[in-house]
Amino acid sequence: MLLAGAILGLVTLQRLGELVLSRRNTERLLAQGAHEVAAGHYPLIVALHAAWLAGLWYFAVWRADVGVNLAWLTVFVVLQGLRVWVIATLGPRWTTRIIVLPGAPLVREGPYRFVSHPNYCIVAAEILVLPLCFGLVWYGIVFSGLNALVLWIRIRAEGAALRQ
């Protein structure tokens, strides 16, 4: 239980820090003339991720004394490295929202050389893998399905914005 709590504590702090970074980057981009696209789905994304994390706290820490599968934890740590790579590649253009800066070229470096939406791939993997660390297979599957629906909405909106 202590290890599960420590892991979830770090993930929670990481996500909160990313929201701060995202807000700062969003404000800077908007000040440069960027605009937000498809903001209506953003509360759904926030709700999904908050519910996922809160549920993990409940099922892995408060409700049960779960063990931690070190193999899945290793996969999750690798995913965090990939997450940092995405954020570093986008730099001041990284946000959790869809922000379009007119005239700015698409990023084609780092992980974007290989995949057009690397952050979404990583997040999808995280939503499955972190519950697997705690033996919560059903939880990972349920939230993976919910995340797939949200990503379907988001990727369509982002694609439409980038085509304009």
DSSP file (Angstrom, degrees, kcal/mol; ACC not computed):
  #  RESIDUE AA STRUCTURE BP1 BP2  ACC     N-H-->O    O-->H-N    N-H-->O    O-->H-N    TCO  KAPPA ALPHA  PHI   PSI    X-CA   Y-CA   Z-CA
    1    1 A M     >        0   0    0      0, 0.0     4,-2.5     0, 0.0     5,-0.2   0.000 360.0 360.0 360.0 -38.2    0.0    0.0    0.0
    2    2 A L  H  >  +     0   0    0      2,-0.2     4,-2.4     1,-0.2     5,-0.2   0.915 360.0  46.7 -63.9 -42.3    2.8    2.4    0.7
    3    3 A L  H  > S+     0   0    0      2,-0.2     4,-2.7     1,-0.2     5,-0.2   0.924 112.5  49.5 -66.8 -43.1    4.4    1.8   -2.7
    4    4 A A  H  > S+     0   0    0     62,-0.3     4,-2.6     1,-0.2     5,-0.2   0.920 112.8  48.3 -60.9 -43.0    1.1    2.2   -4.5
    5    5 A G  H  X S+     0   0    0     -4,-2.5     4,-2.4     2,-0.2    -1,-0.2   0.888 111.2  49.8 -64.2 -39.9    0.5    5.4   -2.6
    6    6 A A  H  X S+     0   0    0     -4,-2.4     4,-2.3     2,-0.2    -2,-0.2   0.920 112.0  48.0 -65.1 -43.2    3.9    6.7   -3.4
    7    7 A I  H  X S+     0   0    0     -4,-2.7     4,-2.4     1,-0.2    -2,-0.2   0.951 114.9  44.5 -62.1 -49.3    3.5    5.9   -7.1
    8    8 A L  H  X S+     0   0    0     -4,-2.6     4,-2.6     1,-0.2    -1,-0.2   0.846 110.6  55.8 -67.3 -32.3    0.1    7.6   -7.3
    9    9 A G  H  X S+     0   0    0     -4,-2.4     4,-2.4    -5,-0.2    -1,-0.2   0.928 110.1  45.4 -62.1 -44.9    1.3   10.5   -5.3
   10   10 A L  H  X S+     0   0    0     -4,-2.3     4,-2.5     2,-0.2    -2,-0.2   0.911 113.6  48.9 -64.9 -42.4    4.1   11.1   -7.8
   11   11 A V  H  X S+     0   0    0     -4,-2.4     4,-2.7     2,-0.2    -2,-0.2   0.911 111.4  50.4 -63.9 -42.0    1.7   10.7  -10.8
   12   12 A T  H  X S+     0   0    0     -4,-2.6     4,-2.4     2,-0.2    -2,-0.2   0.935 112.1  46.4 -62.1 -46.5   -0.8   13.1   -9.2
   13   13 A L  H  X S+     0   0    0     -4,-2.4     4,-2.5     1,-0.2    -1,-0.2   0.894 112.0  52.3 -62.4 -39.5    2.0   15.7   -8.6
   14   14 A Q  H  X S+     0   0    0     -4,-2.5     4,-2.3     2,-0.2    -2,-0.2   0.941 110.5  46.8 -60.9 -47.8    3.2   15.2  -12.2
   15   15 A R  H  X S+     0   0    0     -4,-2.7     4,-1.9     2,-0.2    -2,-0.2   0.897 112.4  49.5 -64.2 -40.7   -0.3   15.7  -13.6
   16   16 A L  H  X S+     0   0    0     -4,-2.4     4,-1.8     2,-0.2    -1,-0.2   0.911 111.1  50.3 -64.5 -41.3   -0.8   18.8  -11.5
   17   17 A G  H  X S+     0   0    0     -4,-2.5     4,-2.4     1,-0.2    -2,-0.2   0.884 108.5  52.5 -62.4 -38.5    2.5   20.2  -12.6
   18   18 A E  H  X S+     0   0    0     -4,-2.3     4,-2.9     1,-0.2    -1,-0.2   0.864 105.8  54.2 -66.4 -35.5    1.6   19.5  -16.2
   19   19 A L  H  X S+     0   0    0     -4,-1.9     4,-2.4     2,-0.2    -1,-0.2   0.896 109.0  48.6 -64.9 -38.3   -1.6   21.4  -15.9
   20   20 A V  H  X S+     0   0    0     -4,-1.8     4,-2.3     2,-0.2    -2,-0.2   0.943 113.7  46.3 -64.1 -47.4    0.4   24.4  -14.6
   21   21 A L  H  X S+     0   0    0     -4,-2.4     4,-2.7     1,-0.2     5,-0.2   0.914 112.5  51.0 -60.5 -43.5    2.8   24.2  -17.5
   22   22 A S  H  X S+     0   0    0     -4,-2.9     4,-2.9     1,-0.2    -1,-0.2   0.916 109.6  49.2 -61.4 -44.4   -0.1   23.8  -19.9
   23   23 A R  H  X S+     0   0    0     -4,-2.4     4,-2.5     2,-0.2    -1,-0.2   0.922 112.3  48.4 -62.6 -43.4   -1.9   26.8  -18.6
   24   24 A R  H  X S+     0   0    0     -4,-2.3     4,-2.1     1,-0.2    -2,-0.2   0.930 114.3  45.4 -62.2 -45.5    1.3   28.9  -18.8
   25   25 A N  H  X S+     0   0    0     -4,-2.7     4,-2.6     2,-0.2    -2,-0.2   0.894 111.9  52.5 -65.7 -39.2    2.0   27.7  -22.4
   26   26 A T  H  X S+     0   0    0     -4,-2.9     4,-2.7    -5,-0.2     5,-0.2   0.937 109.3  48.9 -61.5 -47.1   -1.6   28.3  -23.4
   27   27 A E  H  X S+     0   0    0     -4,-2.5     4,-1.9     1,-0.2    -1,-0.2   0.905 112.5  48.5 -60.4 -42.0   -1.6   31.9  -22.1
   28   28 A R  H  X S+     0   0    0     -4,-2.1     4,-1.0     2,-0.2    -1,-0.2   0.914 112.4  48.1 -64.4 -43.4    1.7   32.6  -24.0
   29   29 A L  H ><>S+     0   0    0     -4,-2.6     5,-2.4     1,-0.2     3,-0.6   0.921 110.9  50.1 -65.3 -43.0    0.4   31.1  -27.2
   30   30 A L  H ><5S+     0   0    0     -4,-2.7     3,-1.5     1,-0.2    -1,-0.2   0.881 107.4  54.9 -62.5 -36.9   -2.9   33.1  -27.0
   31   31 A A  H 3<5S+     0   0    0     -4,-1.9    -1,-0.2     1,-0.3    -2,-0.2   0.753 104.4  55.7 -66.2 -23.7   -0.8   36.3  -26.3
   32   32 A Q  T <<5S-     0   0    0     -4,-1.0    -1,-0.3    -3,-0.6    -2,-0.2   0.387 132.4 -90.6 -88.9   3.0    1.0   35.5  -29.6
   33   33 A G  T < 5S+     0   0    0     -3,-1.5    -3,-0.2     1,-0.3    -2,-0.1   0.522  80.4 140.6 102.3   6.9   -2.2   35.4  -31.6
   34   34 A A      < -     0   0    0     -5,-2.4     2,-0.3    -6,-0.2    -1,-0.3  -0.288  34.7-152.0 -74.3 167.0   -3.1   31.7  -31.3
   35   35 A H  E     -A  100   0A   0     65,-2.2    65,-3.0    -2,-0.0     2,-0.3  -0.983  14.5-114.7-140.4 152.9   -6.7   30.6  -30.7
   36   36 A E  E     -A   99   0A   0     -2,-0.3     2,-0.4    63,-0.2    63,-0.2  -0.656  26.5-155.6 -88.9 143.7   -8.3   27.6  -29.1
   37   37 A V        -     0   0    0     61,-2.6    61,-0.4    -2,-0.3   120,-0.0  -0.938  67.1  -1.2-119.4 140.1  -10.2   25.0  -31.1
   38   38 A A    >   +     0   0    0     -2,-0.4     3,-1.1     1,-0.1     4,-0.3   0.875  67.5 165.6  54.3  47.3  -13.0   22.7  -30.0
   39   39 A A  G >   +     0   0    0      1,-0.2     3,-1.2    -3,-0.2    -1,-0.1   0.700  57.9  81.6 -66.1 -18.9  -12.8   23.8  -26.3
   40   40 A G  G 3  S+     0   0    0      1,-0.3     4,-0.3     2,-0.2    -1,-0.2   0.778  90.1  48.9 -61.3 -28.9  -16.2   22.1  -25.6
   41   41 A H  G X> S+     0   0    0     -3,-1.1     4,-1.6     1,-0.2     3,-0.6   0.620  88.1  87.1 -86.8 -11.2  -14.7   18.6  -25.2
   42   42 A Y  H <> S+     0   0    0     -3,-1.2     4,-2.5    -4,-0.3     5,-0.2   0.892  83.5  54.3 -59.8 -44.3  -11.9   19.7  -22.8
   43   43 A P  H 3> S+     0   0    0      0, 0.0     4,-2.6     0, 0.0    -1,-0.3   0.845 106.1  55.3 -59.0 -30.2  -14.0   19.4  -19.6
   44   44 A L  H <> S+     0   0    0     -3,-0.6     4,-2.4    -4,-0.3    -2,-0.2   0.903 107.9  48.0 -66.0 -41.4  -14.7   15.8  -20.7
   45   45 A I  H  X S+     0   0    0     -4,-1.6     4,-2.5     2,-0.2     5,-0.2   0.937 113.0  47.7 -63.9 -46.7  -11.0   15.1  -20.9
   46   46 A V  H  X S+     0   0    0     -4,-2.5     4,-2.6     1,-0.2     5,-0.2   0.929 112.9  48.6 -60.3 -45.7  -10.3   16.7  -17.5
   47   47 A A  H  X S+     0   0    0     -4,-2.6     4,-2.6    -5,-0.2     5,-0.2   0.908 111.2  50.3 -61.8 -43.0  -13.2   14.7  -16.0
   48   48 A L  H  X S+     0   0    0     -4,-2.4     4,-2.4     1,-0.2    -2,-0.2   0.944 114.2  43.0 -61.1 -49.0  -12.0   11.4  -17.5
   49   49 A H  H  X S+     0   0    0     -4,-2.5     4,-2.3     2,-0.2    -2,-0.2   0.880 114.7  50.0 -68.7 -37.3   -8.4   11.8  -16.3
   50   50 A A  H  X S+     0   0    0     -4,-2.6     4,-2.8    -5,-0.2     5,-0.2   0.914 112.9  47.0 -65.9 -42.0   -9.5   13.1  -12.8
   51   51 A A  H  X S+     0   0    0     -4,-2.6     4,-2.6    -5,-0.2     5,-0.2   0.900 111.2  52.3 -65.5 -40.7  -11.9   10.1  -12.4
   52   52 A W  H  X S+     0   0    0     -4,-2.4     4,-1.8    -5,-0.2    -2,-0.2   0.941 114.6  41.2 -59.4 -48.7   -9.2    7.7  -13.6
   53   53 A L  H  X S+     0   0    0     -4,-2.3     4,-2.1     2,-0.2    -2,-0.2   0.914 115.1  49.7 -69.7 -43.1   -6.7    9.0  -11.1
   54   54 A A  H  X S+     0   0    0     -4,-2.8     4,-2.2     1,-0.2    -1,-0.2   0.904 110.9  51.2 -61.8 -40.8   -9.2    9.2   -8.2
   55   55 A G  H  X S+     0   0    0     -4,-2.6     4,-3.1    -5,-0.2     5,-0.3   0.874 107.0  53.1 -64.8 -37.2  -10.4    5.7   -8.9
   56   56 A L  H  X S+     0   0    0     -4,-1.8     4,-2.6    -5,-0.2     5,-0.5   0.918 108.4  50.4 -64.2 -42.1   -6.8    4.4   -8.8
   57   57 A W  H  X>S+     0   0    0     -4,-2.1     5,-2.4     3,-0.2     4,-1.6   0.929 114.7  45.5 -58.1 -44.4   -6.4    6.1   -5.4
   58   58 A Y  I  <>S+     0   0    0     -4,-2.2     5,-3.1     3,-0.2     6,-0.4   0.965 121.2  34.2 -64.9 -53.7   -9.6    4.4   -4.2
   59   59 A F  I  <5S+     0   0    0     -4,-3.1    -2,-0.2     1,-0.2    -1,-0.2   0.802 127.0  36.4 -77.5 -29.4   -9.0    0.9   -5.6
   60   60 A A  I  <5S+     0   0    0     -4,-2.6     6,-0.9    -5,-0.3    -3,-0.2   0.706 133.2  13.8 -98.1 -20.9   -5.2    0.7   -5.1
   61   61 A V  I  <5S+     0   0    0     -4,-1.6    -3,-0.2    -5,-0.5    -4,-0.1   0.760 127.9  33.6-120.4 -56.2   -4.6    2.6   -1.9
   62   62 A W  I   <S+     0   0    0     -5,-2.4    -3,-0.2     1,-0.2    -4,-0.2   0.876 124.3  35.4 -78.3 -37.6   -7.8    3.3    0.2
   63   63 A R  S   <S+     0   0    0     -5,-3.1     2,-0.3    -6,-0.3    -4,-0.2   0.823 122.7  19.5 -87.9 -32.6   -9.8    0.2   -0.5
   64   64 A A        -     0   0    0     -6,-0.4     2,-1.1    -5,-0.1    -1,-0.1  -0.935  64.8-123.4-140.9 157.1   -7.2   -2.5   -0.8
   65   65 A D        -     0   0    0     -2,-0.3     2,-0.2    -3,-0.1    -4,-0.1  -0.777  48.2-178.2 -98.2  86.6   -3.7   -3.3    0.1
   66   66 A V        -     0   0    0     -2,-1.1   -62,-0.3    -6,-0.9     2,-0.1  -0.549  22.3-129.8 -91.4 152.4   -2.5   -4.1   -3.4
   67   67 A G        -     0   0    0     -2,-0.2     2,-0.5    67,-0.2    -1,-0.1  -0.421  22.8-120.1 -85.3 171.7    0.9   -5.2   -4.5
   68   68 A V        -     0   0    0     -2,-0.1     2,-0.8    66,-0.1    66,-0.2  -0.972  12.8-137.9-119.7 123.8    2.8   -3.5   -7.3
   69   69 A N     >  -     0   0    0     64,-3.1     4,-2.2    -2,-0.5     5,-0.2  -0.707  12.9-158.8 -80.2 112.5    3.8   -5.5  -10.4
   70   70 A L  H  > S+     0   0    0     -2,-0.8     4,-2.0     1,-0.2    -1,-0.2   0.784  87.4  57.7 -68.7 -27.7    7.4   -4.3  -11.0
   71   71 A A  H  > S+     0   0    0      2,-0.2     4,-1.8     1,-0.2    -1,-0.2   0.949 111.2  41.9 -66.5 -47.0    7.3   -5.3  -14.7
   72   72 A W  H  > S+     0   0    0      1,-0.2     4,-2.4     2,-0.2    -2,-0.2   0.861 112.1  55.9 -67.8 -34.0    4.3   -3.1  -15.4
   73   73 A L  H  X S+     0   0    0     -4,-2.2     4,-2.4     2,-0.2    -1,-0.2   0.894 105.3  52.3 -63.4 -38.4    5.8   -0.4  -13.3
   74   74 A T  H  X S+     0   0    0     -4,-2.0     4,-2.2     2,-0.2    -2,-0.2   0.915 108.8  49.8 -62.4 -42.9    8.9   -0.5  -15.5
   75   75 A V  H  X S+     0   0    0     -4,-1.8     4,-2.2     1,-0.2    -2,-0.2   0.919 110.5  50.7 -60.6 -43.0    6.7   -0.1  -18.6
   76   76 A F  H  X S+     0   0    0     -4,-2.4     4,-1.7     1,-0.2    -2,-0.2   0.896 108.2  51.6 -63.4 -40.3    5.0    2.9  -16.9
   77   77 A V  H  X S+     0   0    0     -4,-2.4     4,-1.6     2,-0.2    -1,-0.2   0.902 108.8  51.1 -63.2 -40.7    8.4    4.5  -16.1
   78   78 A V  H  X S+     0   0    0     -4,-2.2     4,-2.0     1,-0.2    -1,-0.2   0.913 107.3  53.9 -61.7 -41.9    9.4    4.1  -19.7
   79   79 A L  H  X S+     0   0    0     -4,-2.2     4,-2.3     1,-0.2    -1,-0.2   0.858 104.3  55.5 -60.7 -34.5    6.2    5.7  -20.8
   80   80 A Q  H  X S+     0   0    0     -4,-1.7     4,-2.3     2,-0.2    -1,-0.2   0.877 105.5  51.8 -66.8 -36.2    7.0    8.7  -18.5
   81   81 A G  H  X S+     0   0    0     -4,-1.6     4,-1.9     2,-0.2    -2,-0.2   0.912 110.7  47.7 -63.0 -42.2   10.3    9.1  -20.3
   82   82 A L  H  X S+     0   0    0     -4,-2.0     4,-2.1     2,-0.2    -2,-0.2   0.876 109.3  54.5 -65.4 -37.5    8.4    9.1  -23.6
   83   83 A R  H  X S+     0   0    0     -4,-2.3     4,-2.4     1,-0.2    -2,-0.2   0.921 108.3  48.5 -61.1 -45.3    6.0   11.7  -22.2
   84   84 A V  H  X S+     0   0    0     -4,-2.3     4,-2.9     1,-0.2     5,-0.2   0.885 108.2  55.6 -62.7 -38.7    8.9   14.0  -21.2
   85   85 A W  H  X S+     0   0    0     -4,-1.9     4,-2.2     2,-0.2    -1,-0.2   0.913 108.8  46.9 -60.7 -43.9   10.3   13.6  -24.7
   86   86 A V  H  X S+     0   0    0     -4,-2.1     4,-2.3     2,-0.2     5,-0.2   0.944 114.1  46.7 -62.1 -49.0    7.0   14.8  -26.2
   87   87 A I  H  X S+     0   0    0     -4,-2.4     4,-1.9     1,-0.2     7,-0.2   0.906 114.1  47.8 -62.8 -42.2    6.7   17.7  -23.9
   88   88 A A  H  < S+     0   0    0     -4,-2.9    -1,-0.2     2,-0.2    -2,-0.2   0.874 110.0  53.0 -66.4 -37.5   10.4   18.7  -24.5
   89   89 A T  H  < S+     0   0    0     -4,-2.2    -2,-0.2    -5,-0.2    -1,-0.2   0.920 115.1  39.5 -65.1 -43.6    9.9   18.4  -28.2
   90   90 A L  H >< S+     0   0    0     -4,-2.3     3,-2.4     1,-0.2    -1,-0.2   0.761  87.0 171.6 -78.0 -24.3    6.9   20.7  -28.3
   91   91 A G  G >< S+     0   0    0     -4,-1.9     3,-1.8     1,-0.3    -1,-0.2  -0.259  70.7   3.4  53.6-126.8    8.5   23.0  -25.7
   92   92 A P  G 3  S+     0   0    0      0, 0.0    -1,-0.3     0, 0.0   -63,-0.2   0.554 129.4  64.1 -70.0  -5.1    6.4   26.2  -25.3
   93   93 A R  G <  S+     0   0    0     -3,-2.4     2,-0.4    -6,-0.1    -2,-0.2   0.486  76.8 107.8 -93.2  -3.5    3.8   24.8  -27.8
   94   94 A W    <   +     0   0    0     -3,-1.8     2,-0.3    -7,-0.2   -69,-0.2  -0.630  40.8 146.1 -79.3 126.2    2.8   21.9  -25.5
   95   95 A T        -     0   0    0     -2,-0.4   -73,-0.1     2,-0.2   -72,-0.1  -0.933  56.4-123.1-145.5 169.8   -0.6   22.3  -23.9
   96   96 A T  S    S+     0   0    0     -2,-0.3     2,-0.2   -77,-0.1   -77,-0.0   0.437  95.1  67.8 -92.8  -1.2   -3.4   20.0  -22.9
   97   97 A R  S    S-     0   0    0    -75,-0.1     2,-0.9     2,-0.0    -2,-0.2  -0.596  96.7-100.4-108.0 171.6   -5.8   22.0  -25.1
   98   98 A I        +     0   0    0    -61,-0.4   -61,-2.6    -2,-0.2     2,-0.5  -0.846  49.8 173.3 -95.5 103.8   -6.0   22.3  -28.9
   99   99 A I  E     -A   36   0A   0     -2,-0.9     2,-0.5   -63,-0.2   -63,-0.2  -0.955  16.2-158.7-116.5 125.9   -4.2   25.6  -29.5
  100  100 A V  E     -A   35   0A   0    -65,-3.0   -65,-2.2    -2,-0.5    -2,-0.0  -0.917   3.6-163.5-109.6 124.4   -3.5   26.8  -33.1
  101  101 A L    >   -     0   0    0     -2,-0.5     3,-2.2   -67,-0.2   -67,-0.2  -0.910  28.8-125.1-104.9 105.8   -0.8   29.3  -33.8
  102  102 A P  T 3  S+     0   0    0      0, 0.0   -68,-0.0     0, 0.0    -2,-0.0  -0.199  90.6  12.9 -55.1 135.7   -1.4   30.7  -37.3
  103  103 A G  T 3  S+     0   0    0      1,-0.3    -3,-0.0     0, 0.0     0, 0.0   0.276  92.0 128.7  84.3 -11.3    1.6   30.4  -39.5
  104  104 A A    <   -     0   0    0     -3,-2.2    -1,-0.3     1,-0.1    -3,-0.1  -0.616  59.5-123.2 -79.3 132.8    3.5   28.0  -37.2
  105  105 A P        -     0   0    0      0, 0.0     2,-0.1     0, 0.0    -1,-0.1  -0.361  30.4 -97.0 -71.6 154.4    4.8   24.9  -38.9
  106  106 A L        -     0   0    0      1,-0.1     2,-0.4    56,-0.1    56,-0.0  -0.431  41.6-109.5 -65.4 144.2    3.8   21.5  -37.6
  107  107 A V        +     0   0    0      1,-0.1    -1,-0.1    -2,-0.1   -17,-0.1  -0.648  42.5 168.4 -76.7 128.2    6.4   19.9  -35.4
  108  108 A R        +     0   0    0     -2,-0.4     2,-0.2     5,-0.0    -1,-0.1   0.094  45.6  92.0-128.6  20.3    8.1   17.0  -37.2
  109  109 A E  S >  S+     0   0    0      3,-0.1     3,-2.0   -20,-0.1     4,-0.2  -0.456  76.4  12.6-105.5-178.8   11.0   16.3  -34.8
  110  110 A G  G >  S-     0   0    0      1,-0.3     3,-1.6     2,-0.2     4,-0.3  -0.198 135.0 -10.6  53.8-137.0   11.4   14.0  -31.9
  111  111 A P  G >> S+     0   0    0      0, 0.0     4,-1.9     0, 0.0     3,-1.4   0.688 126.3  76.1 -69.0 -15.9    8.6   11.5  -31.6
  112  112 A Y  G <4 S+     0   0    0     -3,-2.0    -2,-0.2     1,-0.3    -3,-0.1   0.614  81.8  69.4 -71.7 -10.4    6.6   13.3  -34.2
  113  113 A R  G <4 S+     0   0    0     -3,-1.6    -1,-0.3    -4,-0.2     3,-0.1   0.777 112.2  29.3 -69.6 -26.3    9.0   11.8  -36.8
  114  114 A F  T <4 S+     0   0    0     -3,-1.4     2,-0.3     1,-0.3    -2,-0.2   0.766 128.9  24.0-105.5 -33.6    7.4    8.4  -36.1
  115  115 A V     <  -     0   0    0     -4,-1.9    -1,-0.3     1,-0.1     6,-0.0  -0.996  59.6-142.1-140.6 138.6    3.8    9.1  -35.0
  116  116 A S  S    S+     0   0    0     -2,-0.3     3,-0.1     1,-0.3    -1,-0.1   0.774 103.6  28.0 -74.9 -23.9    1.5   12.0  -35.7
  117  117 A H     >  +     0   0    0      1,-0.1     4,-1.7    -6,-0.1     3,-0.3  -0.497  69.0 156.2-132.0  64.8    0.0   11.9  -32.2
  118  118 A P  H  > S+     0   0    0      0, 0.0     4,-2.4     0, 0.0     5,-0.2   0.868  73.5  56.7 -62.8 -35.6    2.7   10.5  -29.9
  119  119 A N  H  > S+     0   0    0      1,-0.2     4,-2.8     2,-0.2     5,-0.2   0.904 106.8  49.4 -62.6 -39.7    1.2   12.1  -26.8
  120  120 A Y  H  > S+     0   0    0     -3,-0.3     4,-2.3     2,-0.2    -1,-0.2   0.879 110.3  50.9 -67.6 -36.5   -2.2   10.4  -27.4
  121  121 A C  H  X S+     0   0    0     -4,-1.7     4,-2.1     2,-0.2    -2,-0.2   0.920 112.6  46.5 -63.8 -43.2   -0.5    7.1  -27.9
  122  122 A I  H  X S+     0   0    0     -4,-2.4     4,-2.8     2,-0.2    -2,-0.2   0.933 112.6  48.8 -66.1 -46.6    1.5    7.5  -24.6
  123  123 A V  H  X S+     0   0    0     -4,-2.8     4,-2.5     1,-0.2    -1,-0.2   0.912 110.2  52.1 -60.7 -42.4   -1.6    8.6  -22.6
  124  124 A A  H  X S+     0   0    0     -4,-2.3     4,-1.0     1,-0.2    -1,-0.2   0.916 111.8  46.5 -60.0 -42.3   -3.6    5.7  -24.0
  125  125 A A  H >X S+     0   0    0     -4,-2.1     4,-3.3     1,-0.2     3,-0.5   0.913 111.3  51.8 -66.2 -41.8   -0.9    3.3  -22.9
  126  126 A E  H 3X S+     0   0    0     -4,-2.8     4,-2.3     1,-0.2    -2,-0.2   0.901 103.4  57.8 -61.0 -41.3   -0.6    5.0  -19.4
  127  127 A I  H 3< S+     0   0    0     -4,-2.5    -1,-0.2     1,-0.2    -2,-0.2   0.804 117.6  34.1 -62.8 -28.3   -4.3    4.7  -18.9
  128  128 A L  H <X S+     0   0    0     -4,-1.0     4,-1.3    -3,-0.5    -2,-0.2   0.876 118.8  49.4 -87.7 -45.5   -4.0    0.9  -19.3
  129  129 A V  H  X S+     0   0    0     -4,-3.3     4,-1.6     1,-0.2    -3,-0.2   0.882 102.5  57.2 -70.4 -41.9   -0.6    0.3  -17.8
  130  130 A L  H >X S+     0   0    0     -4,-2.3     4,-0.7     1,-0.2     3,-0.6   0.937 108.6  47.0 -61.3 -45.4   -0.8    2.1  -14.5
  131  131 A P  H >4>S+     0   0    0      0, 0.0     5,-2.7     0, 0.0     3,-1.1   0.883 107.5  58.4 -59.9 -34.2   -3.9    0.1  -13.4
  132  132 A L  H ><5S+     0   0    0     -4,-1.3     3,-1.4     1,-0.3    -2,-0.2   0.827  94.8  65.0 -63.9 -29.8   -2.0   -3.1  -14.5
  133  133 A C  H <<5S+     0   0    0     -4,-1.6   -64,-3.1    -3,-0.6    -1,-0.3   0.831 109.5  39.1 -57.4 -31.3    0.7   -2.1  -12.0
  134  134 A F  T <<5S-     0   0    0     -3,-1.1    -1,-0.3    -4,-0.7    -2,-0.2   0.245 120.5-105.6-105.0  10.5   -1.8   -2.7   -9.3
  135  135 A G  T < 5S+     0   0    0     -3,-1.4     2,-1.1     1,-0.1     3,-0.2   0.688  76.7 137.0  75.1  18.1   -3.5   -5.7  -10.8
  136  136 A L     >< +     0   0    0     -5,-2.7     4,-2.2     1,-0.2     5,-0.2  -0.515  13.5 155.4 -97.5  65.4   -6.6   -3.7  -11.8
  137  137 A V  H  > S+     0   0    0     -2,-1.1     4,-2.2     1,-0.2    -1,-0.2   0.928  72.1  50.5 -58.8 -49.6   -7.0   -5.2  -15.3
  138  138 A W  H  > S+     0   0    0     -3,-0.2     4,-2.5     1,-0.2    -1,-0.2   0.874 109.5  52.5 -57.9 -38.9  -10.8   -4.5  -15.5
  139  139 A Y  H  > S+     0   0    0      1,-0.2     4,-2.5     2,-0.2     5,-0.3   0.919 108.6  49.1 -65.3 -45.3  -10.1   -0.9  -14.5
  140  140 A G  H  X S+     0   0    0     -4,-2.2     4,-1.7     1,-0.2    -1,-0.2   0.884 112.5  48.5 -62.0 -38.9   -7.5   -0.4  -17.2
  141  141 A I  H  X S+     0   0    0     -4,-2.2     4,-2.1     2,-0.2    -2,-0.2   0.928 111.4  48.7 -68.6 -45.4   -9.8   -1.9  -19.8
  142  142 A V  H  X S+     0   0    0     -4,-2.5     4,-2.1     1,-0.2    -2,-0.2   0.947 115.9  42.4 -60.6 -49.8  -12.8    0.3  -18.8
  143  143 A F  H  X S+     0   0    0     -4,-2.5     4,-2.6     1,-0.2    -1,-0.2   0.802 109.6  58.2 -71.9 -26.9  -10.9    3.5  -18.8
  144  144 A S  H  X S+     0   0    0     -4,-1.7     4,-2.2    -5,-0.3    -1,-0.2   0.916 107.8  47.7 -64.7 -41.4   -9.1    2.6  -22.0
  145  145 A G  H  X S+     0   0    0     -4,-2.1     4,-1.6     2,-0.2    -2,-0.2   0.923 113.1  47.0 -63.9 -44.9  -12.4    2.3  -23.7
  146  146 A L  H  X S+     0   0    0     -4,-2.1     4,-1.9     1,-0.2    -2,-0.2   0.908 112.3  50.6 -62.9 -42.0  -13.6    5.6  -22.3
  147  147 A N  H  X S+     0   0    0     -4,-2.6     4,-3.1     1,-0.2     5,-0.2   0.879 104.9  57.3 -64.2 -37.6  -10.3    7.3  -23.3
  148  148 A A  H  X S+     0   0    0     -4,-2.2     4,-2.0     1,-0.2    -1,-0.2   0.900 106.8  49.3 -60.2 -40.3  -10.7    5.9  -26.9
  149  149 A L  H  X S+     0   0    0     -4,-1.6     4,-1.7     2,-0.2    -1,-0.2   0.927 113.0  46.0 -64.1 -44.6  -14.0    7.6  -27.2
  150  150 A V  H  X S+     0   0    0     -4,-1.9     4,-2.6     1,-0.2    -2,-0.2   0.906 112.6  50.4 -65.8 -41.6  -12.6   10.9  -26.0
  151  151 A L  H  X S+     0   0    0     -4,-3.1     4,-3.2     1,-0.2     5,-0.3   0.861 104.6  58.2 -65.9 -34.0   -9.6   10.7  -28.2
  152  152 A W  H  X S+     0   0    0     -4,-2.0     4,-1.5    -5,-0.2    -1,-0.2   0.931 110.9  42.9 -59.6 -44.8  -11.8    9.9  -31.2
  153  153 A I  H  X S+     0   0    0     -4,-1.7     4,-2.1     2,-0.2    -2,-0.2   0.942 117.7  46.2 -63.8 -48.2  -13.5   13.3  -30.6
  154  154 A R  H  X S+     0   0    0     -4,-2.6     4,-3.0     1,-0.2     5,-0.2   0.912 110.8  49.3 -66.3 -45.5  -10.3   15.1  -29.9
  155  155 A I  H  X S+     0   0    0     -4,-3.2     4,-2.7     1,-0.2    -1,-0.2   0.886 111.3  50.7 -65.8 -37.4   -8.3   13.8  -32.8
  156  156 A R  H  X S+     0   0    0     -4,-1.5     4,-2.2    -5,-0.3    -1,-0.2   0.928 113.1  46.0 -63.0 -43.8  -11.1   14.6  -35.3
  157  157 A A  H  X S+     0   0    0     -4,-2.1     4,-2.1     2,-0.2    -2,-0.2   0.916 114.7  47.1 -64.5 -43.7  -11.3   18.2  -33.9
  158  158 A E  H  X S+     0   0    0     -4,-3.0     4,-2.4     2,-0.2    -2,-0.2   0.914 111.2  51.3 -66.0 -42.5   -7.5   18.6  -34.0
  159  159 A G  H  X S+     0   0    0     -4,-2.7     4,-1.7    -5,-0.2    -1,-0.2   0.913 110.1  49.2 -61.0 -42.6   -7.3   17.2  -37.5
  160  160 A A  H  X S+     0   0    0     -4,-2.2     4,-0.9     1,-0.2    -1,-0.2   0.901 111.4  49.8 -62.8 -40.9   -9.9   19.6  -38.7
  161  161 A A  H >< S+     0   0    0     -4,-2.1     3,-0.5     1,-0.2    -2,-0.2   0.896 110.6  49.3 -65.2 -40.3   -8.1   22.5  -37.1
  162  162 A L  H 3< S+     0   0    0     -4,-2.4    -1,-0.2     1,-0.2    -2,-0.2   0.793 105.9  57.2 -72.2 -27.2   -4.8   21.6  -38.6
  163  163 A R  H 3<        0   0    0     -4,-1.7    -1,-0.2     1,-0.2    -2,-0.2   0.736 360.0 360.0 -73.9 -21.1   -6.3   21.3  -42.1
  164  164 A Q    <<        0   0    0     -4,-0.9    -1,-0.2    -3,-0.5    -2,-0.2   0.483 360.0 360.0 -78.1 360.0   -7.7   24.9  -42.0
